[in-house]
């Protein structure tokens, strides 16, 4: 690469996702779900509201497909359904 060339660093596209989480009824449940999503990678701006039973976050699907996130949440014992 010569000095005249520049490297453009592109941020991977992230999609905003929202899910209804069935069975999440306390702050411990919310923390467990937040930690699990964070550990998968590619997720940011994770927000969990146990009173509304909603999980919202932005996801780089090249790093972690949404189906993997859904399977992880189901594996914790919660129901998960996308919100429009």
Rosetta blueprint (number, residue, H / E / L):
1 X L
2 X L
3 X L
4 X L
5 X L
6 X L
7 X L
8 X L
9 X L
10 X L
11 X L
12 X L
13 X L
14 X L
15 X E
16 X E
17 X E
18 X E
19 X E
20 X E
21 X E
22 X E
23 X L
24 X L
25 X L
26 X L
27 X H
28 X H
29 X H
30 X H
31 X H
32 X H
33 X H
34 X H
35 X H
36 X H
37 X H
38 X H
39 X H
40 X H
41 X L
42 X L
43 X E
44 X E
45 X E
46 X E
47 X E
48 X E
49 X E
50 X L
51 X L
52 X L
53 X L
54 X E
55 X E
56 X E
57 X E
58 X E
59 X E
60 X L
61 X L
62 X L
63 X L
64 X L
65 X L
66 X H
67 X H
68 X H
69 X H
70 X H
71 X H
72 X H
73 X H
74 X H
75 X H
76 X L
77 X L
78 X L
79 X E
80 X E
81 X E
82 X E
83 X L
84 X L
